[in-house]
Amino acid sequence: MTKIKELSIEDIERIIEMAWEDRTPFDAILGQFGITEGETIEIMRRNMKRSSFKMWRARVQGRATKHLKKSPDDMDTFHSRMQRGIALNKISKR
């Protein structure tokens, strides 16, 4: 929980954006910010309207792409192709 308190507003907004995307796995958020799946869920719960959180949570629970172990073998990126232009990523592009 202390990791969450140390995050800047920009980092929290980026985590929410990554968590909202269906193709970005929780492992990518862990690698980039050091935030576990449970902590990501807690961030989403605290920063979203209740109805939005419930909708997101229901959608995420049914997604294989949010967990790398469940993801299809041909999925080799940890982010959506729409993210190419986003400069806030701390991990450099390949």
ABEGO torsion letter per residue (X at the ends): XAAAAABBAAAAAAAAAAAABAABBAAAAAAAAGBBAAAAAAAAAAABBAAAAAAAAAAAAABAAABAAABBAABABABBAAAAABAABABBBX
